[in-house]
Amino acid sequence: MRKVLGANIPDIIFLLSKKVLLLVILRINPGCACLLLGYVSLMENFAYRMELNYFVYLLITLAAMGLVFLTILFQSLKTARSNPVDSLKYE
Protein backbone atom coordinates (compact mmCIF):
# COMPACT_ATOMS: atom_id res chain seq x y z
CA MET A 1 0.00 0.00 0.00
CA ARG A 2 2.85 2.38 0.76
CA LYS A 3 4.36 1.69 -2.63
CA VAL A 4 1.14 2.80 -4.29
CA LEU A 5 1.26 6.00 -2.25
CA GLY A 6 4.82 6.72 -3.40
CA ALA A 7 7.16 5.25 -0.79
CA ASN A 8 10.58 4.25 -2.04
CA ILE A 9 12.28 0.90 -1.37
CA PRO A 10 14.62 2.01 1.48
CA ASP A 11 11.69 3.53 3.38
CA ILE A 12 9.71 0.30 3.11
CA ILE A 13 12.69 -1.78 4.29
CA PHE A 14 13.28 0.58 7.23
CA LEU A 15 9.64 0.45 8.33
CA LEU A 16 9.53 -3.35 8.22
CA SER A 17 12.91 -3.99 9.84
CA LYS A 18 12.69 -1.43 12.66
CA LYS A 19 10.01 -3.23 14.66
CA VAL A 20 11.36 -6.73 14.09
CA LEU A 21 14.94 -5.85 15.05
CA LEU A 22 13.66 -4.20 18.22
CA LEU A 23 11.82 -7.41 19.10
CA VAL A 24 14.99 -9.44 18.50
CA ILE A 25 16.95 -7.19 20.86
CA LEU A 26 14.25 -7.34 23.53
CA ARG A 27 13.98 -11.14 23.35
CA ILE A 28 17.66 -12.09 23.14
CA ASN A 29 18.75 -10.20 26.26
CA PRO A 30 16.50 -12.15 28.69
CA GLY A 31 17.42 -15.34 26.85
CA CYS A 32 21.12 -14.69 27.33
CA ALA A 33 20.56 -13.91 31.01
CA CYS A 34 18.72 -17.20 31.54
CA LEU A 35 21.43 -19.06 29.65
CA LEU A 36 24.14 -17.48 31.79
CA LEU A 37 22.36 -18.39 35.03
CA GLY A 38 21.84 -21.94 33.84
CA TYR A 39 25.46 -22.25 32.79
CA VAL A 40 26.74 -20.95 36.12
CA SER A 41 24.56 -23.36 38.10
CA LEU A 42 25.61 -26.26 35.89
CA MET A 43 29.32 -25.49 36.15
CA GLU A 44 29.25 -25.37 39.97
CA ASN A 45 29.34 -29.17 40.01
CA PHE A 46 32.57 -29.48 38.00
CA ALA A 47 36.13 -29.15 39.26
CA TYR A 48 37.40 -27.53 36.06
CA ARG A 49 35.42 -24.63 34.73
CA MET A 50 35.64 -22.44 31.69
CA GLU A 51 34.78 -18.80 32.24
CA LEU A 52 32.42 -17.32 29.68
CA ASN A 53 33.23 -14.07 28.01
CA TYR A 54 30.42 -11.54 27.51
CA PHE A 55 31.75 -10.97 24.01
CA VAL A 56 30.19 -14.32 23.04
CA TYR A 57 26.72 -13.07 23.98
CA LEU A 58 27.27 -9.87 22.04
CA LEU A 59 28.40 -11.87 19.03
CA ILE A 60 25.31 -14.12 19.23
CA THR A 61 23.04 -11.07 19.42
CA LEU A 62 24.69 -9.43 16.43
CA ALA A 63 24.56 -12.66 14.42
CA ALA A 64 20.85 -13.10 15.16
CA MET A 65 20.13 -9.49 14.23
CA GLY A 66 22.10 -9.87 11.00
CA LEU A 67 20.22 -13.02 10.04
CA VAL A 68 16.87 -11.41 10.79
CA PHE A 69 17.80 -8.28 8.85
CA LEU A 70 18.93 -10.29 5.82
CA THR A 71 15.66 -12.23 5.84
CA ILE A 72 13.61 -9.04 6.07
CA LEU A 73 15.75 -7.39 3.40
CA PHE A 74 15.26 -10.26 0.97
CA GLN A 75 11.50 -10.43 1.48
CA SER A 76 11.11 -6.65 1.39
CA LEU A 77 13.07 -6.30 -1.83
CA LYS A 78 11.03 -9.04 -3.42
CA THR A 79 7.80 -7.35 -2.38
CA ALA A 80 8.93 -3.81 -3.15
CA ARG A 81 10.04 -4.66 -6.67
CA SER A 82 6.76 -6.35 -7.51
CA ASN A 83 4.00 -4.49 -9.25
CA PRO A 84 1.51 -3.14 -6.66
CA VAL A 85 -1.37 -3.53 -9.12
CA ASP A 86 -0.94 -7.31 -9.02
CA SER A 87 -1.27 -7.32 -5.23
CA LEU A 88 -4.27 -5.00 -5.15
CA LYS A 89 -6.03 -6.91 -7.90
CA TYR A 90 -6.64 -9.91 -5.64
CA GLU A 91 -7.69 -8.00 -2.54
JOQUIVEN-V854568 format. One record per backbone hydrogen bond with DSSP energy under -0.5 kcal/mol. CO is the residue of the C=O (numbers start at 0). NH is the residue of the N-H. If there is no record, write none. Layout:
# JOQUIVEN-V854568
co=CO nh=NH
co=CO nh=NH
This chain:
# JOQUIVEN-V854568
co=0 nh=4
co=1 nh=6
co=2 nh=5
co=7 nh=11
co=8 nh=12
co=9 nh=13
co=10 nh=14
co=11 nh=15
co=12 nh=16
co=13 nh=17
co=14 nh=18
co=15 nh=19
co=16 nh=20
co=17 nh=21
co=18 nh=22
co=19 nh=23
co=20 nh=24
co=21 nh=25
co=22 nh=26
co=23 nh=27
co=24 nh=28
co=25 nh=29
co=26 nh=30
co=27 nh=31
co=28 nh=32
co=29 nh=33
co=30 nh=34
co=31 nh=35
co=32 nh=36
co=33 nh=37
co=34 nh=38
co=35 nh=39
co=36 nh=40
co=37 nh=41
co=38 nh=42
co=39 nh=43
co=41 nh=44
co=42 nh=45
co=46 nh=48
co=48 nh=50
co=52 nh=55
co=52 nh=56
co=53 nh=57
co=54 nh=58
co=55 nh=59
co=56 nh=60
co=57 nh=61
co=58 nh=62
co=59 nh=63
co=60 nh=64
co=61 nh=65
co=62 nh=66
co=63 nh=67
co=64 nh=68
co=65 nh=69
co=66 nh=70
co=67 nh=71
co=68 nh=72
co=69 nh=73
co=70 nh=74
co=71 nh=75
co=72 nh=76
co=73 nh=77
co=74 nh=78
co=75 nh=79
co=76 nh=80
co=78 nh=81
co=82 nh=85
co=82 nh=86
co=83 nh=87
co=84 nh=88
co=85 nh=89
co=86 nh=89
co=87 nh=90
